[in-house]
Amino acid sequence: MDDYIVIQGAREHNLKNVSLSIPKRKLVVLTGLSGSGKSSLAMETLQKECQRQYMESMGMVTDFISKPKVDSITGLSPSISVGQQTTHRSPRSTVGTVTEIYTYLRVLFAKLGERPCPRCGETVVPSFGDSAVYPIAETEESEDEVRPDAEEAVCRACAARLPRLRMAHFSFNKPEGACPSCTGLGVATTVDIAAILDEDRSVADGGVTHWDRLSAEYYPDVLKAAALHYGFAFDLHVPIRQLGEVQRDLLLHGVGSELFSRHFPGKKPPKSVGAGKFEGVVTQLWRRYRENGGDHAYPKKIAQAFVRRSCPDCAGTRLRPESRAVTIRGVSIADVSGWSLERLLDWLERLPRELDRESIRVWEPVFHDLAERIRRPIDVGLNYLTLNREANTLSGGEAQRLRLSSLLGSGLTGVLYVLDEPTAGLHPRDTRKLIGVLRKLVELGNTVLVIEHDVDVMRAADHLIDIGPGSGSAGGTVVASGTAERIMSVPDSVTGQTLREAEKPIGFRPRRPGNGNALTVRGATAHNLKSVTVSFPLGTLIALTGVSGSGKSTLLFDIVEKAAGIRFGRSREEAGPHAGIDGFEHIDKAIAVDQSPIGRLSRSNVATYTDLFTPIRNVFAALPEAASRKLTSRHFSFNVPGGRCEKCQGMGTLQLDMHFLPDVEVLCPVCRGRRFSDSVLAVTYKGFSISDILDMTVEECVPVFEGMDIADKLTLLSETGLGYLRLGQPSTTLSGGEAGRVKLARELGKPGKGHTLYLLDEPTTGLHPRDVSRLRLLLDRLVDAGNTVIVIEHNPELIAYADWIADFGPEGGEAGGSIVAQGTPEQVAMEERSHTGRYLKSMLGLQPSGSS
């Protein structure tokens, strides 16, 4: 059995004593309905046991690590798991730094870069005197160590001596290279005074609009005390725009600021709040912004007070002027950082032809290695990415494929790769490329286990494992295992049925014409959009399609969402460049649902984010048993002292620092993972404690709270394909698709009037084709109620079901940014230039028109 990984008796989460054999050195696809147990088998059982056995083999103590609930696993290999969670949260992490492509470019520009002489303006060319000896010896650690014979460069025209260029001069994370104005972030964050003050109202009448009720009652007295301390009057009842300079500086900047203290030189500020120690509205906002680590997305009230714009000094390039002035054949490092990877590779391949023979001899290894690093992400469908793209703006699928591309260059063999839906966010046209990459990993002698719902990937697999038959408690068994043909022959396999139906054309359905009004975006030029004008018929289901990087997200979220935010007063963030948008008067509000994480802290979970946990706590607090124990709603919260386990502070687990390995989570020895004290756990509702409820899935909870508003919200979660999620599942563990659907369910739970514009980012991500059908019915209900739904989508089934399609392209990056086709699915299918149209033509059973 050396050719198989053999699992016996796996019982993690909903797995029902699963035993199976997984062939090694093959492409194996794990599929099944959402919540059927795929991740429990792949991540929580296989990957967890691989990690435990690896640590054991290294002689590390593993007693504290809980063993997966499985009888035995044999034939395991060292494993690498690549999930969809975004790991780079720092705004300083970019595609270039994550892939190390930017590091190689810094080497090239430091050694080959030409710059103008600051004295005479003539070009100072590089000297290769010592470069041939150490062509790439300047690493991140050694770049500050400059050899004495290489400290200066000399201008041949005027003999001016310049510091030798080093890698640090092109790093936006080092003072030598970073723009001094934005410290290398590329953006300038300012407080938007118009967002925090209503100049026509007085302070007493709510003129400071971002103050809540308590602040509006508290701070005016502090303001008056401060004015009294300095010997002037502050009239709380005059409009703010009529305040004098002194009063305005006090209100905005506070007694501790230079802007205010300059009016009273030598006067000491008050020492206490009662005496008038007023912080200032703007000063307080900056303090709270810094306390949140500069995260302008939290809390929301603070976020709306700030505006992020491209740094005016460096134009968003992050670099100081001297660094931007260095060029290789007229191109700066800021220029190449803004190019797509495809264009960058083209430039790099042409560059050696423009260099002299000596330069080519010295730098050929660097050119070769750099080109290889650029090709890897291109091979996984990321050709449209730019090096200056912030890593934390990547979708879950993009981040996963970027990490996967780095594994291609490792050359590892005999490894078990566990991948979680790598096709997420990928156009069907690019799926073939990804399958080729997975094949390369297998050809190296690795085992590739992929959790996937994509039909093309399933068909390409050497071995398919279908988990089901249903989700949650109705899943957890192996329904079928073998080739795609074998799965298709199993009557009880939902996946088999999907594969059979995928070979048949779908039937025609009438398209909704809409309500006669339209939302029209005119002259959109943000990012790669090429003066796009497009109209969306309101009252319909609209799909924005096209290959990755073609401009869909730019139009929908950078332009439409931000313009709608300003129009309806939800935010003041500036929309991307466009001539105008017509039709907002026909809708009441706009709701955007993207795939960004819904919680930064592990304390945030499905129940807390969807506002379910408070009413659930109130149900428990109203029980007679709770009253007899003098327990209130507060005692049923794991976020505050009182009823929670204080050993783990309500987390149920403890984090162990593993130093050079990822931290390990272990069960709390006091509460054994139940989060609460014994007195709180003794209170039960219908036989369930508050801990039991948090461990139950959404679908399991629906009958428990039948007849309550709680059940209605739970039903919405289930209808969006999330019935398998546990209420206590940390928000940080959700994939991008799951996070998006949780947001959607939360928004749908709020009362609406109709005429709402919903903007959704790939809502089908992570869904089995059967679950896509359920989501489709939910979107139908929204549209039939008079709303408009616009989805960015790659799922062929949902695209074919849409009333209207706008197809972007024809390619990604610079080769995209245009509308290739628009109309009904049948109309788009007949457009020969459209990649999406070719797939629709086959799905709809239309006659081919000669295009391949």
C-alpha positions in Angstrom: 0.0 0.0 0.0 3.0 2.4 -0.5 1.1 3.9 -3.4 -1.9 5.0 -1.3 -2.7 7.2 1.7 -5.0 5.0 3.8 -7.5 6.6 6.2 -9.3 4.5 8.7 -12.3 5.7 10.8 -12.2 9.5 10.3 -14.8 11.2 12.6 -13.8 14.8 12.6 -16.8 17.2 12.7 -19.6 15.5 10.6 -17.5 12.7 9.1 -19.1 9.4 9.8 -16.3 6.9 10.5 -14.9 7.4 7.0 -12.4 5.0 5.6 -10.8 5.4 2.2 -7.6 5.1 0.1 -6.2 8.1 -1.7 -3.8 7.2 -4.6 -0.4 8.9 -4.3 1.4 10.9 -7.1 -2.0 11.6 -8.7 -4.3 14.6 -9.1 -7.1 13.8 -6.7 -10.2 16.0 -6.5 -12.4 16.0 -3.3 -15.9 17.2 -4.1 -19.4 17.2 -2.7 -22.0 19.7 -1.6 -20.9 22.7 0.5 -20.6 21.5 4.1 -20.5 17.8 3.2 -17.2 17.2 5.0 -14.5 17.9 2.4 -12.5 20.4 4.5 -13.0 18.2 7.6 -11.3 15.3 5.7 -8.6 17.3 3.9 -7.7 20.0 6.3 -8.9 18.9 9.7 -7.9 15.3 9.4 -5.2 14.8 6.7 -3.3 18.1 7.0 -3.6 18.2 10.8 -2.2 14.7 11.2 0.6 15.5 8.7 1.6 18.4 10.9 1.5 16.4 14.1 3.5 13.5 12.6 6.1 16.0 11.2 6.6 17.6 14.6 6.9 14.2 16.2 9.5 13.2 13.7 11.5 16.3 14.6 11.5 15.2 18.3 9.1 17.9 19.4 6.6 17.2 22.2 3.2 16.8 20.7 1.2 15.7 23.7 -0.6 19.1 23.9 -1.7 18.9 20.2 -5.1 17.2 19.8 -4.9 14.3 17.5 -7.6 14.3 14.7 -10.5 12.1 15.4 -9.3 9.2 13.2 -8.3 5.6 14.0 -5.3 5.6 11.7 -3.7 7.2 8.7 -0.8 5.5 6.9 1.3 6.4 3.9 1.4 10.2 4.8 4.0 12.5 3.2 5.2 15.9 4.3 2.3 18.3 3.4 1.7 21.8 2.3 -1.8 23.3 2.5 -2.7 26.4 0.5 -6.0 27.9 1.5 -7.9 31.0 0.5 -7.4 33.2 3.5 -5.4 36.3 2.8 -2.3 36.2 5.0 -0.7 39.6 4.0 -2.7 42.3 5.8 0.1 44.9 5.8 -0.4 47.7 3.2 3.3 47.5 2.6 3.0 44.0 1.2 2.6 44.0 -2.6 2.5 41.4 -5.3 6.1 42.4 -6.0 7.3 41.9 -2.5 5.4 38.7 -1.9 6.7 37.0 -5.1 10.2 38.6 -4.6 10.0 39.8 -8.2 10.5 43.4 -6.9 13.6 42.3 -5.0 15.2 41.1 -8.3 14.2 44.4 -10.0 15.8 46.4 -7.3 19.1 44.5 -8.0 18.8 45.3 -11.7 18.1 49.0 -11.2 20.8 49.4 -8.6 23.4 47.9 -11.0 22.1 48.9 -14.4 20.2 52.1 -13.6 21.1 55.4 -15.2 20.3 58.8 -13.5 20.6 62.5 -14.2 23.5 64.3 -12.5 22.1 66.7 -10.0 24.8 69.3 -10.9 24.9 69.3 -14.7 21.9 67.2 -15.7 24.0 64.8 -17.8 23.3 61.0 -17.5 25.4 59.1 -15.1 25.8 55.6 -16.4 26.6 52.5 -14.3 30.1 51.2 -14.0 30.6 47.4 -13.9 34.0 47.5 -12.3 33.1 45.2 -9.4 29.7 44.0 -10.6 31.2 41.0 -12.3 32.5 39.7 -9.1 29.3 40.0 -7.0 26.5 40.3 -9.5 23.7 39.5 -7.0 25.5 39.4 -3.7 23.5 42.3 -2.4 20.8 40.6 -0.4 18.2 42.1 1.9 20.6 41.5 4.8 23.8 42.8 3.1 22.5 45.6 1.0 23.5 48.2 3.6 27.1 46.9 3.7 28.8 48.8 0.9 32.4 48.0 -0.1 34.8 51.0 0.2 35.7 50.8 -3.5 32.1 51.1 -4.5 30.8 53.9 -2.4 30.6 56.6 -5.1 29.8 57.1 -8.8 31.3 59.9 -10.8 29.7 62.0 -13.5 31.9 61.9 -16.6 30.7 65.4 -17.7 31.3 67.5 -14.5 33.2 65.0 -12.2 30.5 65.3 -9.5 30.6 62.4 -7.1 27.3 60.7 -6.3 26.5 57.9 -3.8 26.6 54.5 -5.4 23.1 53.2 -6.1 22.0 50.4 -3.8 19.0 48.1 -3.5 17.8 50.2 -0.5 17.3 53.2 -2.8 14.5 51.3 -4.5 12.8 50.0 -1.4 9.7 51.8 -0.2 10.2 50.1 3.2 13.5 51.8 3.8 14.2 55.6 4.3 16.7 55.6 1.4 14.0 54.8 -1.1 10.6 55.7 0.5 8.7 58.8 -0.4 9.2 61.1 2.7 5.6 62.4 2.5 3.7 59.1 2.6 6.6 57.0 4.2 6.3 54.5 1.3 2.6 53.8 1.5 1.7 55.5 -1.7 -1.5 57.0 -0.2 -2.2 60.2 1.8 -4.8 59.8 4.5 -6.6 63.0 5.6 -9.6 63.9 7.7 -12.5 65.0 5.6 -13.9 68.0 7.5 -17.1 68.0 5.5 -17.7 64.5 6.7 -17.5 65.4 10.4 -19.0 68.9 10.5 -22.3 70.3 9.4 -21.1 73.9 9.1 -24.7 75.3 9.0 -25.5 73.9 12.4 -24.2 74.8 15.8 -22.3 72.4 18.1 -25.4 72.3 20.4 -27.6 71.4 17.4 -25.5 68.4 16.3 -23.0 70.2 14.1 -20.3 67.7 14.9 -22.0 64.9 12.9 -19.7 62.0 13.9 -20.4 62.4 17.6 -22.8 59.9 19.0 -25.5 60.9 21.5 -23.3 60.5 24.6 -20.4 62.5 23.0 -22.8 65.3 22.0 -24.0 65.6 25.6 -20.5 65.4 27.1 -18.1 67.4 25.0 -19.8 70.8 24.8 -19.3 71.3 28.6 -15.6 70.5 28.1 -15.4 73.0 25.2 -16.9 75.7 27.4 -14.5 74.9 30.2 -11.6 75.1 27.8 -12.7 78.5 26.5 -13.1 79.7 30.1 -9.6 78.6 30.9 -8.2 80.7 28.1 -10.4 83.7 28.8 -12.7 83.7 25.8 -16.3 82.7 25.1 -17.4 79.7 23.0 -20.9 80.1 21.7 -22.4 76.6 21.3 -25.5 78.0 19.5 -24.0 79.7 16.5 -23.4 77.9 13.2 -20.0 76.4 13.1 -19.1 78.3 9.9 -19.5 81.6 11.9 -17.0 80.6 14.6 -13.8 82.7 14.8 -10.3 81.2 14.1 -9.6 80.6 17.8 -12.9 78.9 18.5 -12.5 76.8 15.3 -9.0 75.7 16.1 -10.1 74.7 19.6 -13.0 72.7 18.3 -11.0 70.9 15.6 -7.5 70.5 17.1 -7.9 70.8 20.9 -5.8 72.5 23.7 -2.8 70.3 23.2 -2.2 71.2 19.5 0.2 73.7 18.1 -2.5 75.1 15.9 -4.5 76.2 19.0 -1.7 76.9 21.5 -0.1 79.5 19.0 -3.0 81.8 19.9 -1.9 81.7 23.6 1.9 81.6 23.8 3.1 80.8 27.3 -0.3 79.8 28.6 -0.3 76.2 30.1 -3.1 74.0 28.9 -5.7 72.6 31.4 -4.6 69.4 33.3 -8.0 67.7 33.6 -11.1 67.3 31.5 -13.2 69.1 34.1 -10.8 72.1 33.8 -11.2 72.1 30.0 -8.7 69.5 28.6 -10.5 69.2 25.3 -8.8 66.9 22.8 -10.2 68.3 19.6 -12.4 66.6 17.1 -9.7 66.0 14.4 -7.0 65.1 17.0 -9.3 62.5 18.6 -10.0 61.0 15.2 -6.3 60.6 14.4 -5.6 59.0 17.8 -8.4 56.5 17.3 -7.2 55.8 13.8 -3.7 55.1 15.0 -5.0 52.9 17.8 -6.7 50.7 15.1 -3.3 50.3 13.4 -4.2 52.6 10.6 -7.0 50.3 9.5 -9.4 52.8 8.0 -12.1 50.1 7.6 -12.8 49.9 11.4 -14.8 51.1 13.2 -17.1 52.3 10.4 -17.9 55.7 12.0 -14.2 56.5 12.1 -13.7 55.2 8.6 -16.2 57.6 7.1 -14.2 60.6 8.5 -11.1 59.7 6.5 -10.3 60.0 2.9 -7.5 58.0 1.2 -6.0 59.5 -1.9 -2.9 58.8 -4.0 0.0 60.6 -2.4 0.4 63.9 -4.4 4.2 63.9 -4.0 5.0 60.4 -5.3 1.8 59.9 -7.4 1.2 56.6 -5.5 4.6 55.1 -6.6 5.8 55.0 -2.9 9.3 56.1 -3.9 11.3 59.3 -3.4 12.0 61.5 -6.5 15.7 60.4 -6.7 14.7 56.8 -7.0 12.0 57.4 -9.6 14.6 59.3 -11.7 16.7 56.2 -12.2 16.0 54.4 -15.4 17.0 51.4 -17.5 16.7 52.4 -21.2 14.3 55.1 -20.2 12.1 53.0 -17.9 11.9 53.6 -14.2 11.2 51.0 -11.5 8.0 52.9 -10.8 7.0 52.4 -14.4 7.6 48.6 -14.4 5.8 48.2 -11.1 2.6 49.5 -12.7 2.8 47.2 -15.6 1.0 43.8 -15.8 3.2 40.8 -15.3 2.7 39.9 -19.0 4.0 43.3 -20.1 6.8 43.1 -17.6 7.9 39.8 -19.0 7.9 41.1 -22.5 10.1 44.1 -21.5 12.5 41.8 -19.7 12.9 39.5 -22.6 13.6 42.4 -25.0 16.0 44.2 -22.6 19.1 42.1 -23.1 19.1 43.1 -26.8 19.6 46.7 -25.8 22.5 46.1 -23.5 26.2 45.7 -24.3 27.9 42.2 -24.4 29.6 42.7 -21.0 26.3 43.6 -19.2 24.6 40.6 -20.7 27.4 38.3 -19.6 27.3 39.5 -16.0 23.5 39.8 -15.7 22.2 36.8 -17.7 21.6 34.6 -14.6 19.5 37.4 -13.0 17.5 37.9 -16.2 16.8 34.2 -16.4 15.8 33.8 -12.7 13.6 36.9 -12.8 11.9 35.8 -16.0 11.1 32.4 -14.4 9.6 34.1 -11.3 7.4 36.2 -13.5 6.2 33.3 -15.7 5.0 31.3 -12.6 2.1 33.6 -11.7 1.3 34.0 -15.4 1.0 30.2 -15.7 -1.8 30.2 -13.0 -3.8 32.9 -14.7 -2.5 36.0 -12.9 -0.9 37.6 -15.9 -3.0 40.8 -15.3 -1.6 41.5 -11.8 0.8 44.5 -11.3 3.7 44.5 -8.9 2.4 47.5 -7.1 -0.9 45.9 -6.3 -1.4 45.6 -2.5 -1.4 42.0 -1.4 -4.4 42.6 1.0 -6.6 43.6 -2.0 -6.2 40.2 -3.7 -9.2 37.9 -3.6 -8.9 34.6 -1.8 -8.5 32.8 -5.1 -5.9 35.2 -6.4 -3.9 35.0 -3.1 -4.0 31.2 -3.2 -2.9 31.0 -6.8 0.0 33.5 -6.1 1.2 31.2 -3.3 0.7 28.2 -5.6 2.9 29.8 -8.2 5.7 30.2 -5.7 5.6 26.5 -5.0 6.2 25.7 -8.7 9.8 26.9 -8.4 10.6 24.9 -5.2 11.2 21.7 -7.1 9.9 19.7 -4.1 9.0 16.0 -4.7 7.1 13.5 -2.6 5.0 16.2 -1.0 1.2 16.1 -0.4 -0.3 19.4 -1.6 -3.8 20.2 -0.2 -5.5 23.0 -2.1 -8.8 24.6 -1.3 -10.7 25.5 -4.5 -7.8 27.0 -6.6 -10.2 27.9 -9.4 -12.0 30.5 -7.2 -12.3 33.8 -9.3 -10.9 32.1 -12.4 -12.5 32.4 -15.8 -13.2 29.0 -17.4 -10.8 30.0 -20.2 -7.9 30.1 -17.6 -8.9 26.8 -15.8 -7.0 24.8 -18.4 -3.8 26.6 -17.5 -4.3 25.9 -13.8 -4.9 22.2 -14.5 -1.6 22.2 -16.4 0.1 23.7 -13.3 -1.4 21.0 -11.0 -0.2 18.4 -13.5 3.4 19.7 -13.3 3.3 19.3 -9.5 2.1 15.7 -10.0 4.8 15.0 -12.6 7.4 16.0 -10.1 6.3 13.1 -7.9 3.8 14.9 -5.7 0.3 14.1 -4.6 -2.1 16.9 -5.3 -5.4 16.8 -3.3 -7.8 19.5 -4.4 -11.1 20.6 -2.9 -13.0 21.7 -5.9 -16.5 22.1 -7.5 -15.4 23.1 -11.0 -16.6 20.6 -13.6 -13.5 20.9 -15.8 -11.2 20.2 -12.9 -13.3 17.2 -11.8 -13.1 15.8 -15.3 -9.3 16.3 -15.4 -8.7 14.4 -12.1 -7.0 11.0 -12.0 -9.2 10.2 -9.0 -12.5 11.7 -7.7 -13.8 11.4 -4.1 -17.4 12.5 -3.7 -18.4 13.3 -0.1 -22.1 13.5 0.8 -24.8 12.8 0.1 -26.0 16.1 1.8 -24.5 18.9 3.9 -23.9 19.0 7.7 -25.4 16.0 9.5 -26.7 14.7 6.2 -23.2 14.4 4.8 -19.9 13.0 6.1 -19.8 9.8 4.0 -18.0 8.7 0.9 -20.7 8.4 -1.7 -18.4 7.4 -4.6 -14.7 7.2 -5.3 -12.9 6.6 -8.6 -12.7 8.1 -12.1 -15.1 10.7 -13.3 -16.8 8.0 -15.4 -17.2 5.9 -12.3 -18.7 8.8 -10.3 -21.2 9.5 -13.1 -22.4 5.9 -12.9 -23.4 6.1 -9.2 -27.1 7.0 -8.9 -26.9 8.5 -5.4 -24.0 10.9 -6.3 -25.1 14.5 -6.6 -21.7 15.2 -8.2 -22.2 12.3 -10.7 -25.6 13.9 -11.6 -23.9 17.3 -12.1 -21.3 15.8 -14.4 -23.9 14.0 -16.5 -26.1 17.2 -16.8 -23.0 19.3 -17.7 -22.8 17.4 -20.9 -26.3 18.5 -21.9 -27.4 22.0 -23.1 -29.5 23.9 -20.7 -33.0 24.9 -21.7 -34.0 28.3 -22.8 -35.7 30.6 -20.2 -37.5 33.9 -20.7 -35.3 36.9 -19.8 -36.8 39.7 -17.6 -37.0 42.9 -19.6 -36.6 45.1 -16.5 -38.7 48.1 -15.3 -37.8 50.3 -18.2 -35.1 52.3 -16.4 -31.4 51.9 -16.6 -28.2 52.7 -14.7 -25.6 54.1 -17.1 -21.9 54.5 -16.4 -20.3 56.9 -18.9 -16.6 57.3 -19.8 -15.1 55.1 -17.2 -11.3 55.2 -17.3 -10.2 53.9 -13.9 -7.2 51.5 -14.0 -7.4 49.6 -17.3 -10.9 50.7 -18.4 -10.8 52.3 -21.8 -13.5 55.0 -21.7 -16.2 52.4 -21.0 -19.8 53.4 -21.3 -22.3 50.7 -20.3 -26.0 50.6 -19.4 -27.6 48.2 -16.9 -31.4 47.5 -17.2 -32.8 48.0 -13.7 -35.1 45.3 -12.3 -33.0 42.5 -13.7 -30.3 40.0 -12.8 -27.1 41.2 -14.5 -23.8 39.3 -14.8 -20.4 41.1 -15.4 -18.2 38.6 -17.1 -14.8 38.3 -18.6 -11.3 36.9 -18.0 -9.6 37.8 -14.7 -8.2 41.3 -14.7 -10.5 42.6 -17.6 -12.0 45.4 -15.5 -15.1 44.0 -13.9 -14.3 44.8 -10.3 -12.9 48.2 -11.3 -16.2 49.2 -12.8 -18.5 47.7 -10.2 -16.6 48.5 -7.0 -14.2 51.3 -7.7 -16.7 53.3 -9.7 -20.4 52.3 -9.2 -20.1 51.3 -5.5 -18.1 54.4 -4.5 -20.3 56.8 -6.5 -23.4 55.2 -4.9 -21.8 55.6 -1.5 -21.5 59.3 -2.1 -25.0 59.6 -3.6 -26.7 57.8 -0.7 -24.5 59.2 2.1 -22.9 55.9 3.1 -19.3 57.1 2.4 -17.3 59.9 0.9 -14.6 57.8 -0.7 -13.8 59.2 -4.1 -14.9 57.0 -7.1 -12.5 56.1 -9.9 -12.3 58.4 -12.9 -15.5 58.4 -15.0 -17.6 61.1 -16.8 -20.8 60.4 -14.9 -23.5 58.0 -13.8 -27.1 58.4 -14.8 -30.0 56.5 -13.2 -29.4 56.7 -9.4 -32.7 58.5 -9.1 -34.5 55.2 -9.9 -33.1 53.3 -6.9 -33.4 53.9 -3.1 -30.1 52.5 -2.0 -27.1 50.4 -3.0 -25.6 47.5 -1.1 -22.2 46.1 -2.0 -21.2 42.6 -0.9 -17.5 41.7 -1.6 -15.3 38.9 -0.4 -13.2 40.8 2.0 -12.9 39.3 5.5 -15.8 40.0 7.9 -13.7 40.0 11.0 -10.2 40.7 12.0 -10.3 39.0 15.4 -11.0 35.3 16.2 -13.6 36.5 18.7 -15.8 37.5 15.8 -17.9 34.6 14.5 -20.9 33.8 12.4 -23.4 34.5 15.2 -21.9 37.8 16.3 -21.4 39.2 12.8 -25.0 38.4 11.7 -26.4 39.9 15.0 -27.8 36.6 16.0 -25.9 36.1 19.2 -27.5 38.9 21.2 -31.1 37.6 20.7 -29.9 34.1 21.4 -28.3 35.3 24.7 -31.5 37.1 25.5 -33.4 33.8 25.1 -31.1 32.1 27.6 -31.2 35.0 30.0 -35.1 34.9 30.1 -35.1 31.3 31.2 -36.2 30.6 34.9 -33.0 28.7 35.5 -31.0 31.7 34.6 -33.1 34.0 36.8 -32.6 31.6 39.8 -28.8 31.8 39.2 -29.0 35.6 38.8 -27.6 35.3 35.3 -28.2 38.1 32.8 -27.6 38.3 29.0 -24.1 39.5 29.8 -23.2 36.2 31.5 -23.9 34.4 28.2 -21.3 36.4 26.3 -17.8 34.9 25.8 -16.4 38.4 25.2 -16.8 39.9 28.7 -15.9 38.5 32.2 -18.7 37.1 34.3 -19.9 33.9 32.7 -17.0 32.9 30.4 -14.1 30.6 31.2 -11.4 33.0 32.4 -8.5 30.5 31.6 -9.1 30.9 27.8 -11.2 34.1 28.2 -14.1 32.6 26.4 -12.1 31.3 23.4 -12.3 27.6 24.2 -8.7 27.2 23.0 -5.3 28.4 23.9 -2.6 29.5 21.4 0.8 27.9 21.8 3.8 29.8 20.3 5.7 27.3 18.1 8.5 29.8 17.3 9.6 28.8 13.8 6.4 27.0 13.0 2.8 28.3 12.9 1.1 28.7 16.3 -0.8 25.7 17.4 -4.3 25.9 18.9 -5.0 23.5 21.9 -8.2 22.8 23.8 -8.6 24.8 27.0 -7.9 22.4 29.9 -10.4 24.1 32.1 -13.6 24.4 30.0 -12.5 21.7 27.5 -13.5 24.0 24.6 -16.9 24.9 25.9 -16.0 28.6 26.5 -18.2 29.2 29.6 -18.3 28.5 33.4 -20.2 25.5 34.7 -23.0 27.7 36.1 -23.7 29.2 32.7 -23.5 25.8 31.0 -26.1 24.4 33.4 -28.7 26.6 31.9 -30.3 24.9 28.8 -32.9 25.8 26.2 -34.7 22.8 24.7 -31.9 20.7 26.1 -29.0 22.8 24.6 -26.6 24.9 26.5 -25.2 28.2 25.0 -22.0 26.3 24.1 -24.0 23.6 22.3 -25.8 26.3 20.2 -22.5 27.8 19.2 -21.3 24.3 18.1 -24.4 23.6 16.0 -24.7 24.3 12.3 -27.0 26.9 10.9 -29.4 24.3 9.6 -29.4 22.4 13.0 -30.4 25.7 14.8 -33.4 26.5 12.6 -35.9 24.2 14.4 -34.5 25.1 17.8 -35.6 28.7 17.4 -38.7 28.0 15.3 -41.2 30.8 15.4 -38.7 33.5 16.3 -36.9 36.2 14.3 -33.7 34.2 14.9 -35.0 31.4 12.7 -35.7 33.8 9.9 -32.1 35.0 9.9 -30.9 31.4 10.1 -33.0 30.5 7.1 -31.5 33.3 5.0 -28.0 32.0 5.8 -29.1 28.5 4.8 -30.6 29.8 1.5 -27.3 31.4 0.6 -25.7 28.0 0.8 -24.2 28.4 4.4 -26.4 26.0 6.3 -23.3 23.9 7.2 -21.5 26.7 9.0 -21.3 26.5 12.8 -22.6 29.6 14.6 -19.4 29.8 16.6 -17.1 29.4 13.6 -14.5 32.2 13.8 -15.0 34.8 11.0 -11.2 34.6 10.3 -11.6 31.0 9.1 -14.2 31.8 6.4 -13.2 31.7 2.8 -13.8 34.8 0.6 -16.9 33.2 -0.9 -18.3 32.3 2.5 -17.6 35.8 3.9 -19.4 37.3 0.9 -22.5 35.1 1.4 -22.6 35.8 5.2 -22.6 39.6 4.3 -25.4 39.0 1.8 -27.5 37.1 4.3 -27.0 39.9 6.8 -28.1 42.5 4.4 -31.1 40.5 3.3 -32.2 40.3 6.9 -32.7 44.0 7.0 -36.1 45.5 6.0 -36.1 46.9 2.4 -38.5 48.8 0.2 -37.6 47.3 -3.2 -35.6 49.4 -5.7 -32.3 48.4 -4.0 -29.2 47.9 -6.1 -27.2 44.8 -5.0 -23.6 44.6 -6.1 -22.2 41.1 -5.5 -18.7 39.8 -6.0 -18.7 36.1 -7.2 -21.4 34.9 -4.8 -21.1 31.3 -6.1 -17.4 31.0 -4.9 -17.1 27.7 -2.9 -20.5 26.4 -3.9 -21.3 23.0 -5.4 -23.4 23.3 -8.6 -26.4 22.0 -6.7 -26.0 24.8 -4.1 -25.7 27.4 -7.0 -29.2 26.5 -7.9 -30.5 27.4 -4.4 -28.6 30.7 -4.5 -30.1 31.4 -7.9 -33.6 31.1 -6.5 -32.7 33.6 -3.7 -31.4 36.1 -6.3 -34.6 35.5 -8.3 -36.7 36.5 -5.2 -34.7 39.7 -4.9 -35.2 40.7 -8.5 -38.9 39.7 -8.5 -39.4 42.1 -5.5 -38.3 45.0 -7.7 -34.6 45.1 -6.9 -31.6 45.0 -9.3 -28.8 42.5 -8.8 -25.4 42.9 -10.5 -23.0 40.0 -10.0 -19.3 39.6 -11.0 -19.3 36.0 -11.9 -17.3 33.2 -13.6 -19.8 30.4 -12.9 -21.2 29.3 -16.3 -24.5 28.2 -14.8 -25.3 31.6 -13.1 -24.0 33.5 -16.2 -26.3 31.5 -18.5 -29.2 32.2 -16.1 -28.8 36.0 -16.0 -31.2 38.4 -17.8 -28.4 40.6 -19.1 -24.6 40.2 -19.5 -21.8 42.8 -19.9 -18.7 40.9 -21.0 -15.4 42.6 -20.4 -12.1 42.0 -22.2 -11.0 40.8 -24.5 -8.1 39.9 -22.2 -6.8 40.9 -18.8 -4.6 43.9 -17.8 -3.7 46.3 -20.6 -5.3 44.0 -23.2 -8.7 44.3 -21.3 -10.8 47.2 -20.2 -13.4 47.2 -23.0 -16.9 45.9 -23.4 -16.6 43.0 -25.8 -20.3 42.1 -25.8 -23.5 42.9 -24.0 -27.0 41.7 -24.1 -28.9 38.5 -23.2 -26.9 35.3 -22.8 -28.1 34.3 -26.3 -26.8 37.5 -27.8 -23.4 37.4 -26.0 -23.0 33.7 -27.1 -23.0 34.8 -30.7 -20.1 37.3 -30.3 -17.0 35.6 -31.7 -14.5 37.8 -29.8 -16.0 36.9 -26.4 -14.3 34.1 -24.4 -17.5 33.9 -22.3 -19.6 33.7 -25.4 -17.8 30.5 -26.5 -18.7 28.8 -23.3 -22.3 30.1 -23.4 -22.7 28.9 -27.0 -21.9 25.3 -25.9 -24.1 25.5 -22.7 -27.1 27.0 -24.5 -26.8 24.4 -27.3 -26.5 27.1 -30.0 -25.0 26.4 -33.4 -21.3 27.1 -33.6 -20.3 30.1 -35.7 -16.9 28.9 -36.8 -14.9 30.3 -33.8 -12.9 27.9 -31.7 
